[in-house]
Amino acid sequence: MWCTIEKGGLNMAKERFVETYTQGVTKKVVVDTQTRVNYLLMSSIMNLSVIV
């Protein structure tokens, strides 16, 4: 779940960021609907990486 400090808080974040692809619990592609930037989120037991 996404969190933000902008006005509107959590509800705004749910509308702004859309999960478009998931592969298990290790990889996700998320789109920022305002900027149209795709984010590849990769996680492991040790860390979380964001690739833009």
Backbone as a chain_set.jsonl record, in Angstrom:
{"seq": "MWCTIEKGGLNMAKERFVETYTQGVTKKVVVDTQTRVNYLLMSSIMNLSVIV", "coords": {"N": [[0.84, -1.172, 0.0], [0.479, 2.263, -0.737], [1.729, 5.302, 0.629], [1.388, 8.802, 1.254], [2.366, 12.235, 1.705], [1.03, 14.322, 0.721], [-1.772, 16.602, 0.217], [-4.894, 15.127, 0.87], [-3.942, 12.666, 1.38], [-3.872, 9.162, 2.023], [-6.014, 8.24, 0.408], [-5.702, 9.712, -1.931], [-3.264, 8.717, -2.808], [-3.931, 6.073, -3.445], [-5.474, 6.477, -5.701], [-3.666, 7.721, -7.379], [-1.41, 5.995, -7.803], [-1.174, 3.058, -9.606], [-1.215, -0.385, -9.619], [0.101, -2.358, -12.09], [1.219, -4.744, -12.851], [2.156, -7.854, -11.433], [4.478, -10.129, -10.134], [4.538, -12.71, -8.291], [5.671, -12.152, -4.956], [7.857, -10.64, -5.259], [8.276, -8.886, -7.437], [6.878, -5.935, -8.844], [5.055, -3.78, -11.01], [4.327, -0.445, -11.064], [2.284, 2.309, -11.893], [2.451, 5.796, -12.022], [-0.225, 7.754, -12.173], [-0.417, 10.466, -12.623], [2.024, 11.471, -13.614], [2.687, 9.565, -15.435], [4.833, 7.858, -15.146], [6.499, 4.777, -14.967], [7.152, 2.463, -12.41], [9.345, 0.001, -11.33], [9.203, -2.258, -8.863], [11.185, -4.109, -6.808], [11.619, -6.623, -4.503], [13.228, -8.203, -1.739], [14.17, -10.417, 0.91], [15.998, -8.898, 2.279], [15.948, -6.197, 1.288], [14.297, -3.407, -0.415], [13.996, -2.415, -3.695], [13.729, 0.282, -5.974], [13.222, 0.867, -9.283], [13.402, 3.171, -11.751]], "CA": [[0.0, 0.0, 0.0], [1.246, 3.494, -0.873], [1.44, 6.402, 1.542], [1.841, 10.085, 0.747], [2.179, 13.335, 2.64], [0.298, 15.366, 0.012], [-3.161, 16.77, 0.637], [-5.716, 14.004, 0.451], [-3.347, 11.517, 2.047], [-3.881, 7.8, 1.52], [-6.975, 8.086, -0.689], [-5.092, 10.273, -3.141], [-2.218, 7.79, -3.243], [-4.577, 4.913, -4.067], [-5.916, 6.886, -7.032], [-2.527, 8.145, -8.187], [-0.534, 4.879, -8.145], [-1.935, 1.884, -10.02], [-0.386, -1.569, -9.831], [-0.264, -2.897, -13.396], [1.762, -6.098, -13.051], [2.743, -8.468, -10.247], [5.051, -11.466, -10.281], [4.758, -13.178, -6.924], [5.829, -11.07, -3.979], [9.166, -10.021, -5.45], [8.316, -7.868, -8.486], [5.642, -5.231, -9.164], [5.15, -2.575, -11.823], [3.333, 0.517, -10.604], [2.247, 3.495, -12.74], [1.996, 7.058, -11.449], [-1.205, 8.206, -13.156], [-0.265, 11.899, -12.882], [3.222, 11.719, -14.424], [2.803, 8.436, -16.374], [6.104, 7.174, -14.927], [6.393, 3.396, -14.51], [8.124, 2.087, -11.395], [9.537, -1.421, -11.114], [9.534, -2.493, -7.468], [11.73, -5.444, -6.603], [11.906, -6.786, -3.082], [13.784, -9.453, -1.243], [14.13, -10.45, 2.366], [16.92, -7.902, 2.83], [15.747, -4.808, 0.896], [13.315, -3.054, -1.438], [14.623, -1.566, -4.714], [12.824, 0.95, -6.906], [13.906, 1.169, -10.538], [12.55, 4.096, -12.543]], "C": [[0.887, 1.237, 0.0], [0.804, 4.517, 0.153], [1.994, 7.68, 0.93], [1.606, 11.157, 1.79], [1.442, 14.496, 1.974], [-1.104, 15.503, 0.581], [-3.993, 15.628, 0.087], [-5.202, 12.695, 1.006], [-3.479, 10.204, 1.301], [-4.854, 7.608, 0.359], [-6.414, 8.608, -1.994], [-4.023, 9.329, -3.69], [-2.813, 6.575, -3.931], [-5.03, 5.246, -5.479], [-4.735, 7.195, -7.94], [-1.673, 6.975, -8.661], [-1.352, 3.627, -8.417], [-0.961, 0.741, -10.276], [-0.832, -2.241, -11.118], [0.225, -4.323, -13.626], [2.357, -6.585, -11.735], [3.28, -9.837, -10.607], [5.418, -11.929, -8.88], [4.818, -12.02, -5.949], [7.121, -10.29, -4.206], [9.198, -8.9, -6.478], [6.929, -7.272, -8.719], [5.968, -4.078, -10.091], [3.992, -1.684, -11.418], [3.43, 1.748, -11.495], [1.74, 4.672, -11.931], [1.058, 7.673, -12.479], [-1.119, 9.7, -13.444], [0.911, 12.173, -13.807], [3.428, 10.671, -15.511], [4.155, 7.744, -16.282], [5.821, 5.779, -14.398], [7.504, 3.115, -13.508], [8.154, 0.573, -11.281], [9.999, -1.595, -9.679], [9.993, -3.935, -7.326], [12.093, -5.576, -5.134], [12.52, -8.152, -2.814], [13.674, -9.412, 0.267], [14.94, -9.293, 2.951], [16.583, -6.466, 2.466], [14.619, -4.653, -0.109], [14.0, -2.104, -2.406], [13.543, -0.972, -5.6], [13.654, 1.332, -8.121], [12.95, 1.998, -11.377], [12.953, 3.994, -13.998]], "O": [[1.926, 1.26, 0.659], [-0.374, 4.584, 0.504], [2.963, 7.64, 0.171], [0.749, 11.009, 2.661], [1.251, 15.542, 2.593], [-1.572, 14.643, 1.327], [-3.801, 15.215, -1.056], [-5.947, 11.718, 1.095], [-3.231, 10.134, 0.097], [-4.544, 6.88, -0.584], [-6.629, 8.011, -3.049], [-3.898, 9.166, -4.904], [-2.249, 6.091, -4.913], [-4.977, 4.391, -6.363], [-4.802, 6.955, -9.146], [-1.25, 6.962, -9.817], [-2.129, 3.186, -7.57], [-0.01, 0.878, -11.045], [-1.987, -2.648, -11.246], [-0.291, -5.028, -14.493], [2.989, -5.816, -11.01], [2.62, -10.612, -11.3], [6.475, -11.583, -8.354], [4.103, -11.029, -6.097], [7.445, -9.385, -3.437], [10.07, -8.035, -6.402], [5.933, -7.994, -8.783], [7.029, -3.464, -9.978], [2.834, -2.1, -11.424], [4.532, 2.19, -11.822], [0.727, 4.571, -11.238], [1.504, 8.075, -13.554], [-1.699, 10.161, -14.427], [0.81, 13.02, -14.694], [4.248, 10.861, -16.409], [4.584, 7.106, -17.244], [5.005, 5.607, -13.493], [8.657, 3.484, -13.73], [7.111, -0.066, -11.149], [11.078, -1.127, -9.316], [9.271, -4.866, -7.684], [12.799, -4.729, -4.586], [12.341, -9.106, -3.572], [13.135, -8.459, 0.83], [14.595, -8.769, 4.01], [16.891, -5.566, 3.247], [14.058, -5.637, -0.593], [14.537, -1.081, -1.98], [12.562, -1.637, -5.935], [14.66, 2.032, -8.005], [11.831, 1.577, -11.672], [12.378, 4.675, -14.847]]}, "num_chains": 1, "name": "protein.A"}
